[in-house]
Amino acid sequence: MSLASFFESIPEKQRNLQLGLACDNPMSGAFPHKRVVHAGLNGTLISPKESQNVWDAVMKGAPKKGQMQCAYIHIPFCKTKCTYCGFFQNGTSQSIEDQYIDGLIGELKLASESPRLKDGLIHAVFIGGGTPTSLSPANSERLLKAIKEYLPLANDYELTLEGRIHDLIPENLEVWMNNGVNRMSIGIQSFNTEVRQMVGRLDTKETVLERLAALKAYGQCSVVIDLIYGLPGQTMEVWEQDLADLVSSGVDGADLYQLNVFDGSDLNRDIASGKVPPAATTAMQGDMFEFGRKYLDARAYRRLSAAHWSANNRERSLYNILAKAGVPMFPFGSGAGGNVDGYGMMLHRALKPYEDMVSRGEKPFMALMKQSDLQPFVNQVVSQLEQGYLNINTLIAMDPRLGELNWLYKLWEERGLVSYNGLLYKLTAAGEFWTVNITQSTLEAMEYILTGKNSFALESVAAQDTKTTSKENPNQEVRGIGQGKANISVPTDEQTEAQRKEALMAKAKEEIAKSGASGEAANRMVQAMSNLSADEIEYMMERMMS
């Protein structure tokens, strides 16, 4: 069956979510809503009993000469929890933090003895979380020295420390700048004091600008900030001022992220209860994206990838670009996610089992997954579309059948999402806004062409688009109550195996969402569970919740 015939044969709702809709304004209406956070295809979970043996074999192998590689290091602590965040794991105390850093350094040391790591080069290190900047100066110094000692850093390595403005104080800055940090990624989200504090950020706009200026004054690192568009209370006027403050701050780059309102999140509950105003709908976010894109373009900012912008040549966004290209990503730390040589992985989110496994000389897996056989194709598609284009000829060179993707992209050209220059399909401004949907649909179409499989990913990531009525006032419409299923309890033995598996999957997804792993790794893991039996899922749940 041709690709066109296949899409004609599937239910209309699925077809509209995969192909989108013909409309007058593709920026706001090309798709019903955003359907995934990160695009990708499922793999197959390795039995937990075999994970360590598989990993040991991988780490005894040799790296591919000249291949770029990364490391992701996870700090699973935050002093406060932002309402929109899905990565909060643990509050912290000094003794817990000290013990964790002991284990993390032990994990780095253990890996450094393996040929697969020590005989290659690491070109980008990202210390994420959580809130890595919340570490004490002593523990920050211990960790940064261990990175230099145990990771084979390339001469031009990028070392990013992620954190919050509240931690940018002299005793921290001195340690970071003296120990190799050359890129700081600071979660501002909005400069507006009211909007910031509404979602759990602590500092005022004045403090934010003062501390960014102090960080820039060191001259030792690229300074990049995260801004989110679509936050409660963030009108278009507030968004325009956020962009003006970004430019006036003089930072080297910015990440402009679309707000995801997840079912069950603190933010969704705050919106539903009336504690905070509604978040922007996806259509409104499209307008904000378009405005932000034009605003930065007019001021000579370069768009490095889907959400990343550079004000000057100091900002490379190397880690983000390499991660989307699917290069080997060595994970370290409780809740970290990564991939090495055809295997994706997520490390244990609970501190005690993480530390116990490291002390025994084991890689602290919560789950290890064999990536899809199509992963080389996936890497090409995701990497190119992240850069704003797709060259179908590169895919045809890998498998001639993929020429059929031209049908899909000609459809999207008619709908204003791409333009064709004779070689590349380049995303339009509307296509850039819908990059994740376009990428996921391209991967699913590719999978159908190559395997005949009908796969379809759908997550509840746009709860702000849901309409319901207020319990207190049935005549009042409320947005942001959620699209997904309610929490599911595990059925009794009398109920069917399918129901039991569905319930366990729901609970597994809930646990993984709390894991603090990168969103993409968590998403791939929970999708891969669909290939397991209920008993196997239950075994994994025991590991997750121990």
N, C-alpha and C positions, 0 to 999 in steps of 0.2 A: 504494500500500500504506500502511495506517495505521501510525503509530509503534508501536503495540502489536504489530501483525502483523510489522513489520520486526524488532523485537527477538525475537519468537518464532522468526523464520526463521534467525537467526544461530547460530553454534556456541555451545554451552552455556558454555564457558570465557569467551568474549568477553562473552556476555550477563551472566554473573555479575560480571565486572569492571566493566561499564558500569552495570548496574542495581543490583548488590549482591545481598545475600542476606537472606531473612527469618530472624531469629534472636531469641533472648531478650535478648541484650545487644548492641544496635547500636553501643555505644561501642567494643567490641572486635571485633565480628564482622560489621558491616554490609557490609563489602567484604573480599575475600580478602587484599588488601594495598594499600598506596598504589601508584599506578601512574605518576604523573608528578610532577615537582617544581613546574612552573608550568603552568597550564592555558592553552590557546590553540589556534588553527587555523593551518594552514600557509599560506604565501604562495608567491610565485614569485620565484626568484632572477633578478636582472638580470645580463646578461652583464658580466663584469668590464671589458670594453673600453668599455662604455657607461656605467659607474657614475658617472664624473666629470661627464659631460655631463648626466645625469639630476639629479645633485646640484646642479650649477650652476643649472639651471633652477628647481629647488625654492627655492634660496636667493635667487633674483632675485624671487620672489613676495612677496606681502604677507601678514602675519599676520592671523588672524581677530580682529577687534576684541573685546576683553574676554575672550579665551580665556586660561586659565591654562596656563603652560608651565614646564618644568623643564630643568635641565642636569645631566648626570652626568659627572664628571671622574674618570678612573681613574689610580691610582698603582700601577704593576705591580711593586712591590718588597716583599719581606718579609725580615726578618733570620733568621727561623726558619719552618719549615713545620709546621703543625698536621696531625695524621694524618687527620682527618676532612675536610680542606679540598680542594675541587676548583678553587680559584682561584689557587693559587700559580703565579707566572710566573718571577720572577727573584730571585736574591739581589741584593745591591747593593754598590756601592762609591761613594765620594764623586764621583769623576770621571764615572762613568756616570750617577749621579743628577743632577749639574749639567747634563750634556748633555741629559738627558731633559727637565728642566724648561725649558731653552731652547726645545726643540721644542714642548712643550705650550703655553708662552706664545705661541709663534709661531702655533700652530693656533687659539688663542683670538683672537688679533689678526686673523687672516685672516677668521674668521667674523664678527667684529664689524663688518666693512665691508659685509656683505650685508644688504639690506633685510629679508629674512625674519627675521633675528635682531634687528637694531638697532631696528626699528620696532615691536617687541613688548615684552613684559615677561617676566622670569623670576621666578617666585614661589618656587621651591625649587631649591637647588643641593646636590648630594650628592657629596662627595669620598670615593670608595670605593677598594677595592683587593682584593688587596694590603693593605698597611698604610700608609695615608697619614700616620699620626702618626710614622712612622719617618723622614720627611724631616728634613733638618737644619733648624735654626731659620731660617737664611738662605734656604733654598729654600722653606720654608713661607711665609715673608713675601713672597717674590717671587711665588709663586702666588696668595696671597690678595689681594695688591695688583692683580694682573692680572685676577682675577675681578671686582673692583670697577671696574676701568677698562674692561674689554671686554664685560661682560655687562650688559644693561639690567635691573638688579635692581629689583623692585617695592619699595615702601616697607616692606611687611610680609614681606619675603623670609625664608625659612628657609635657613640655610647650615650644613649638617651636615658635620662632620669625623669620619670613622670611624677607629677605631684600637684599640690595646691598652693595657692598664694599665701595661705596662713603660715606655711613653713619657711618662707623665704626670709630668714633672719640671719644675721652675720655669722653666728656660730655654726649654722648648717652650710651656708654658702661657702665658707672658707674650706670646709672639708670636701665638698663636692668639686670645687674648682681646682683644688690641689691634688685630686686623685683621679683625674682623667675624664670626668664628665665633660663632654663637648657638645651636648644638645640637651636642653631642658624643655619638656613638654608640660605646660601648666594649664590645668583645667579651670578656665575662667567662666565659661558657659554664657554669662552675660555680665556686662559692666554695671548694669542697673542694680542699685543696692536692693530695691524692693523685690525685683524679680529673683535676684540671687538668693536672698534670704527666704523667699517663698518656697524654694526647692532644697533648702538645707545648707546653702553656702554661708560662710560666716562673716566675711569681711565686706566693708563698704567699697564703693567705687574709688574713693580717694585712696584707701589703703592699697587696693589693687594696683592703681597706677604708680603709686610711690614705690611699691616693692618690685614691680616690673622694671622700673627705672634703675633701681639699685642692682638688680640682677644684670641688666644690660651693661651697667658701668664697669663690671668686671672685665668685659671684653674677651672672655675665655670660652664662650659657647654660643651656639645658635639658640635663640629663644623663640619658641613656638607656643601659641596658645590655642586652646580649644574654645570655639563658640558654638552654641546650639541655637538653631532657629525653630520656633514653634512652642516655646515655653509658655506656661500660664502667665498672663499679664504682659507678655512681650508683644506689644502692638507693632505695627509696621514702623511707627515713629521711634519706638524703643530700639527696634532692630537696626534702623538707620543710624541711630546714635551709637549702638554697639560697634558698628562698622567704622564709624568716624573715630571712636575711641581706639579701635584696633590700629588704624592708620597713625593716629597721633602718638600712640605708645611707642612706635618705632621698633616693634619686635620684628623678627626676621621672617616669620611666616605664621600661618593660621590654618587650623582645621575647622571647616564649617560643617557641622553635623546636623542632620535632620533628627528631631526628637522622635524617639520611639516610645509610645505609651503602651506598656505591656499589661496584659490582663493580670490582675492580682498584685500589681506593683503598688508601693506606697503612694506614688503620684496618682495612679488611677483611683485609688480609694479617696485621696484628698479631693480630687475633682468631683467624684460622685457624691461626697458628703457636703460639698459646697465650701470646703475649707479654703480652696484656691480656685481661681477662675478656670474655665475650660482651656485646654491646650488648643493650639491651632489645628484645624483639620488638615488632611493631606493636601487638599486644594489650596488652602491658605499657605501651607508650607511651600508649595510650588511657586506662589507669588513671591515669597520671601527669598527663596533660592534664586529666582530670576533677578530680583533686585540686588541681592548680594553679589551675584556673578557679574552683573553690569558695573556695580560700584567698584569692585576690585579691578576689573579689567580696565576701567577708565583711569585707574591710578597705577597702571603698569605692573600689577601683581601677575605672576605666572601661575597657571593651574598645573600643578605637578601630577595630580591624579584626581580621582573622583571627588575627594573631600579635602584635598590638601593644596594650599596656596603658598607661594613664596614671594616675599617682598624684595629679595636680593639673592645673590649667588651663595650666600652663607648657608641657606636652608636647602638641604637635599631631599629630606624625607626618605632617606635610603631604606630604613627598616620597613616602612609601610609599603614601599614599592616592591622590595624583595619578597615580603610576606605574601603579597598578592600574586607574585610570579611563582609561588610554590617552591622556593628554594628550601633546602634543609634548614629546619628550625629546631635547635636543641633546647628542650624545656628544662627549667630548674625551678624548684620551689613548689610549695603546696598550692594546688589549683592551677598550675601552669599547663598550657597546651602547646603542642608542637607537631612536627613531622620530620621523619628521617628515612630516606631510602624506601619509600613506598609504604610506610607505616605512620598513621596518625596516633596521637596519644594525649591523654589527660592525666595529670598526676593527682594523687589523693588530696582531697580538699580538707579533710580533718587533720588537725595538727598532730595528734598522738600517733595514729597509724603512719602518717608521713614520716615522723621522726623515728619511729620504731623500725620502719623498713630501711631508712637510710643508715641507721646504726648497724643493721645486719648486712650492709653492703649491697642492698637491692635498689633498683630503680623503683620509686614509690608509685607504681601505676594504680590509678583507679580503673582505667580502661586503656587497652591497646587495640588499634584497629588496622586491618589491612586495607589500604586505600583502594578505590575503584581501579579496575584495569584501564579505565579511560582517563586516569589522572593526568597523563601527559597532555591530552587534549584539553582537559579542564584547565590546566595551568596556562595554556596558550590563550584560551578564550578569556579567562578571568584577568590575566595580565594585560591583554590588549584593550579590553573594554574599560579597565581601570584607567588606562591612558587615553580613553576617549575615541577608540576606533576598533574596527575588526577587519583584518585582512583574511578573507576566506581562502585565498590562494595558499596561505601557509597551512591551513587545515586540509585542503585538497591534496597538498604534497604529502601529508601524513596518511590520508585515506581519501581516494577520489570520490567516494560516495558523499562526502560532506559538501560537494558542490550544490547539493540540494538546499543548503542553508540560504542560497541566494534567493529562493522563493520567499523565505521568511523576511529577509532584509529588504526586499523590494516592497513587501507589504508595509513594513515599518517606514520605508522611504515615502510611500504614499501618505502615510499618517503623520509625517512631520517629525519622526524620531531620529532618522539618520539621513545623511546625504551621501551620494556616491560620486567619487572623483575619478572613476575609471580603474582604480586599484583598491582603494579603501572605502569602507562604509564608516563615515565619521559621525559621531553622535552630535545631534543638534543640541541647543540649550535644553529643550524639553527632554531629549534623550539622556542628557547628563543627569537631569533630576531623577529620571527613572532607571538609572544605570543598573541597580540591583535587580529589578524586575526583568529588564532586558537580558542581563547576564544569566539569571536563573532559567528563563525560558529558552535561551540559546542552548544551554547545557542540556535541558530536557529534550529539546528537538534533536540535538546531536546524539544523545543516548538512544532515542527512538530510531534514528537513521542507522546507527551502528549495531544495535542489539535487538530492536523491535520492542523494547520495554517502554511502557507508558508510566513514567514517574511524574509526580506532581507534588511539590513542596508548598505548604501553606502554614504560616505561623500567625499567631495573634499579636501583631506588632503595631497595629494602628487602632487601638481601642478608642482613640479620640474621634474616629469616624462613626462609631456606633451610636445609633439613636435609640433612646428608651424614654420612659416617662418617670417623673419624680414620684417616689412613694408618698411623699407628703402632699403633693399637688398633681393629681393625674392629668391635669390639663397642661402641665409644664413639661416641655421637652428637655431632656438632659443628654449631653454627649459624654462619652468616656467611661461607660460602665463596663465595657469589655465585649469581645466577640467570642471568646472561647468557651469551653466547657467549664462547669463548676468543678471544684475539687472532688476527686473521685476516691471513695474508700474502697479497700480491697474486698471483693465479694467473698461470700462463703463458698465452701466446697461444692455445694449443690449447684452453683451457677456454672456456666460453660467456661471452657478453657479460653475461648476467645475473649470473654468478658474479663476473666482474670488477667489475661495478658494486657488488655487495654487499660485496666486499672493500674497494673504495675508500671506500664509505660508512662502513664500520667504522673505517677509518683516519682519515677526515675527522672522525668523531665523537670519536675519541680526541684528535685535535689541537685541536678546538674546545673539548673539555672542559678542556684546559690553558690556554685563551686568557685566562682572567681576566675575560671579559665577564660581564655579568649572566647568571644561569642561564637566564632566560627568553629572552633574545636568542639565546644559544647554542643552546637547544633548538629555537627556531623555525628557525634557519639550517640545522641538520642535518636537520630534517624536510623543509624546502623542497628540499633536494638530491635528494630522491626523484624530483622532476620533471625532473632533468637527465639527459643521457646520460653514459656512463662517461667519454668524452673531456672533457666539460665539467667533470665532477667532478675529473678528473685535473688540468685546468688550474687549478682553484681550489686544489687541494692544493699545487701548485707555489707559489702565492702564500702559502698558509698557512705553508709550511715553509721559505720563503726566508729 
